[in-house]
Amino acid sequence: MPQSVENGVSQVHSAHREVAYDEGTHHRALLGFIILSMDLVMEDNIYRLSPEGVGPSVTRLNTHNDCNIARLAEQIDGMAEAASILQPQARPDVICYACTSGSIVIGEDRVRAEIKRGAPWAKPTTLVTGVINALHRLDARKIVVATPYLDEINTMEAVFLREKGFDVLDIQGLNVEDCEAMGRIKPSYLRDFALGIDRPDADVIFFSCGGIRTLDVLQEIEDTAGKPVICSNQAMMWDCLRRAGINDKIDGYGQLFHLDWGQSR
């Protein structure tokens, strides 16, 4: 009850109470994600693929809307600071840089080092690390790759995937440079594009980019193609969950979410 008056305002004195706490929304795992400021899709996909008891926490890098090699390379500058503000008290089990092309341009090791510098308590990883682990877990050898990127990025991605041991039968991009516009590409168009570049000898279709709505049509692509399909955000979430010890199977998002982490790293 108010017990004193200062400048005409009663001073509030709350009664003592024993506050009850539990382990919160993240009692199974807390995951941290560093996403791009212009991204319209990633945050929705992260929450959609987070099982009960897994708490995702998101921060954004101050990024340019142009998606090209030069602009992607700049994103490393804010990585450590972004990692440091991701729930520093609760401390995420895993922190992931959630950009496929940026992970390739900057390099996995450099990104992990910067995340570790900002958040030394967390397991650092990148989106493309999840993609590689997912492809290996599905025993993919020959792949086709669809992207929304400029061909300068597609060329770099093809080299990266081949260096990881995959036979890239084809990689085709949409040459979209506008990050915000990527999030507005129709899912039905993405579906038809992915199916259009498939080849009978491809083990897996991989649709690269976390800023497009492939997740909305992933199961449809897989059912139609009759083979596993990987998209960036599905692979990232599978990898981060498994990395945190969460082995839940999630229906409707491809064969991958029915597999454990296997020999991933």
C-alpha positions in Angstrom: 0.0 0.0 0.0 1.1 3.6 -0.5 2.9 4.7 2.7 4.5 8.0 2.0 4.2 10.9 -0.3 6.9 12.6 -2.4 6.1 15.6 -4.5 2.4 14.7 -4.2 3.0 11.2 -5.5 2.4 8.2 -3.2 5.3 5.9 -2.9 4.4 2.3 -3.7 5.7 -0.5 -1.3 4.9 -4.0 -2.7 4.3 -6.8 -0.2 7.0 -9.5 -0.1 6.2 -12.5 -2.2 8.0 -15.7 -2.9 8.1 -15.7 -6.8 7.7 -19.1 -8.4 10.0 -19.9 -11.3 10.4 -22.8 -13.7 12.9 -23.6 -16.5 11.1 -21.4 -19.0 10.2 -21.9 -22.6 13.7 -23.3 -23.3 13.9 -26.1 -20.7 15.2 -28.5 -23.3 17.5 -26.3 -25.3 18.1 -22.6 -26.2 19.2 -21.9 -29.7 20.6 -18.6 -31.0 20.5 -17.4 -34.5 22.2 -14.4 -36.3 20.0 -13.4 -39.2 20.1 -10.6 -41.8 18.3 -7.4 -41.3 16.4 -7.6 -44.6 15.3 -11.2 -44.2 11.5 -11.8 -44.3 11.5 -15.6 -44.0 14.1 -17.0 -41.6 12.6 -16.0 -38.3 9.2 -17.6 -39.2 10.9 -20.8 -40.3 13.0 -21.0 -37.1 10.0 -20.8 -34.9 8.0 -23.2 -37.1 10.7 -25.9 -36.7 11.3 -25.4 -33.0 9.7 -28.3 -31.0 8.1 -27.7 -27.6 10.6 -26.9 -25.0 13.2 -25.5 -27.4 13.6 -21.7 -27.2 14.9 -19.9 -30.3 16.5 -16.5 -29.7 17.2 -14.3 -32.7 19.3 -11.2 -33.4 19.9 -9.4 -36.7 23.0 -8.1 -38.4 22.8 -4.7 -39.9 23.1 -5.8 -43.5 22.8 -4.3 -47.0 19.9 -5.2 -49.2 22.1 -6.1 -52.1 23.1 -9.8 -52.2 26.5 -10.0 -53.9 29.9 -11.3 -52.9 31.2 -7.9 -51.7 28.2 -7.2 -49.5 28.1 -10.7 -48.1 31.8 -10.5 -47.1 31.1 -7.4 -45.0 28.8 -9.3 -42.7 31.7 -10.7 -40.7 32.3 -7.3 -39.2 29.3 -7.4 -36.9 29.3 -11.2 -36.1 31.0 -11.2 -32.7 28.9 -8.4 -31.4 25.7 -10.0 -32.6 26.6 -13.3 -30.9 27.4 -11.5 -27.7 23.9 -10.1 -27.3 22.1 -13.4 -27.8 20.7 -14.1 -24.3 24.1 -13.7 -22.6 22.5 -14.6 -19.2 20.6 -17.7 -20.4 23.5 -18.7 -22.8 22.3 -20.5 -25.9 23.6 -24.1 -26.4 24.2 -23.3 -30.1 24.6 -20.1 -32.0 24.3 -20.2 -35.8 25.0 -17.6 -38.5 21.8 -18.1 -40.6 23.0 -17.2 -44.1 23.9 -19.9 -46.7 25.8 -17.7 -49.2 27.4 -15.6 -46.5 28.7 -18.7 -44.8 30.3 -19.7 -48.1 31.7 -16.3 -49.0 33.2 -15.6 -45.5 34.1 -19.2 -44.7 32.8 -21.5 -42.0 35.9 -21.4 -39.8 36.1 -17.6 -39.8 32.4 -17.3 -38.9 32.7 -19.9 -36.1 35.7 -18.0 -34.7 33.9 -14.7 -34.5 30.8 -16.3 -32.9 33.1 -17.9 -30.4 34.8 -14.6 -29.7 31.4 -13.0 -28.9 29.8 -15.9 -27.1 32.5 -18.3 -25.9 29.9 -20.4 -24.0 28.0 -21.5 -27.1 28.7 -24.1 -29.8 29.2 -22.0 -32.9 28.0 -23.1 -36.3 26.8 -21.8 -39.7 23.9 -22.5 -41.9 26.0 -24.1 -44.7 27.6 -26.4 -42.1 24.1 -27.8 -41.5 23.5 -28.2 -45.2 26.8 -30.2 -45.6 25.9 -32.4 -42.6 22.4 -33.0 -44.0 23.7 -34.0 -47.5 26.1 -36.4 -45.9 23.4 -37.8 -43.6 21.3 -38.5 -46.7 24.2 -40.2 -48.4 24.1 -37.7 -51.2 26.8 -38.0 -53.9 25.2 -36.4 -57.0 23.2 -33.2 -56.4 21.4 -30.5 -58.3 21.2 -27.1 -56.7 18.6 -24.3 -57.2 19.3 -20.8 -55.9 17.9 -17.3 -56.1 21.5 -15.9 -56.3 23.6 -14.0 -58.8 25.8 -16.2 -60.9 29.0 -14.9 -59.2 27.6 -16.5 -56.0 26.5 -19.6 -57.8 30.0 -20.1 -59.2 31.5 -19.9 -55.7 28.9 -22.2 -54.3 29.5 -24.8 -56.9 33.2 -24.8 -56.1 32.5 -25.0 -52.4 30.2 -28.0 -52.8 32.6 -29.8 -55.1 35.4 -29.2 -52.6 33.1 -30.9 -50.0 33.0 -34.0 -52.2 29.7 -33.6 -54.0 29.2 -34.1 -57.7 27.2 -31.0 -58.7 25.3 -32.1 -61.8 23.8 -28.6 -62.2 23.4 -25.4 -60.3 20.9 -22.8 -61.5 20.1 -19.4 -60.1 17.4 -16.7 -60.5 19.9 -13.8 -60.5 18.0 -11.9 -57.9 20.2 -9.4 -56.1 17.5 -7.8 -53.9 17.4 -9.6 -50.5 14.0 -8.3 -49.6 12.6 -9.3 -53.0 13.8 -12.9 -52.4 11.3 -13.3 -49.6 8.5 -12.4 -51.9 9.2 -15.1 -54.6 6.1 -17.3 -54.8 6.5 -20.7 -53.2 4.8 -22.3 -56.2 7.5 -20.7 -58.5 10.2 -22.1 -56.2 8.6 -25.6 -56.4 8.4 -25.5 -60.2 12.0 -24.2 -60.5 13.4 -26.9 -58.3 11.5 -29.7 -60.1 12.5 -28.2 -63.4 16.3 -28.6 -62.8 16.0 -32.1 -61.3 17.8 -34.9 -63.0 17.1 -38.6 -62.8 20.7 -39.3 -61.6 20.6 -36.7 -58.8 20.4 -38.2 -55.3 19.2 -35.0 -53.7 17.7 -31.7 -54.8 19.2 -28.8 -52.7 17.5 -25.4 -52.7 20.0 -22.9 -51.4 19.1 -19.7 -49.5 17.5 -19.0 -46.1 15.6 -15.9 -47.3 13.1 -17.7 -49.6 10.0 -19.7 -48.8 11.1 -23.1 -49.9 10.1 -24.6 -46.6 6.4 -24.0 -47.6 6.7 -26.4 -50.5 9.6 -28.7 -49.5 7.4 -31.7 -48.8 5.5 -31.2 -52.1 8.8 -31.1 -54.0 10.1 -34.2 -52.3 6.9 -36.1 -52.9 6.8 -35.2 -56.6 10.4 -35.8 -57.2 10.5 -39.1 -55.3 13.8 -38.2 -53.7 15.1 -36.3 -50.7 15.0 -32.5 -50.8 17.2 -30.2 -48.7 16.5 -26.5 -48.2 18.7 -24.2 -46.3 16.4 -23.5 -43.3 15.3 -27.1 -42.9 18.9 -28.3 -42.9 20.0 -25.5 -40.5 17.3 -26.3 -37.9 17.8 -30.1 -38.2 21.6 -29.6 -37.6 21.2 -27.1 -34.7 18.6 -29.2 -32.9 20.7 -32.4 -33.3 23.8 -30.4 -32.2 21.9 -29.4 -29.0 20.8 -33.0 -28.4 17.2 -32.6 -29.6 16.3 -35.6 -31.8 12.6 -35.0 -32.3 11.1 -36.2 -35.6 9.0 -33.5 -37.4 6.5 -34.4 -40.1 5.9 -32.4 -43.2 9.4 -31.2 -43.9 11.1 -34.0 -45.7 13.0 -37.2 -44.9 15.8 -35.3 -43.1 13.7 -34.6 -40.0 13.3 -38.3 -39.4 17.0 -38.9 -39.1 19.4 -38.5 -36.2 22.6 -36.6 -36.4 24.7 -39.6 -37.4 28.4 -38.9 -37.8 27.9 -35.1 -38.3 30.2 -32.6 -36.8 
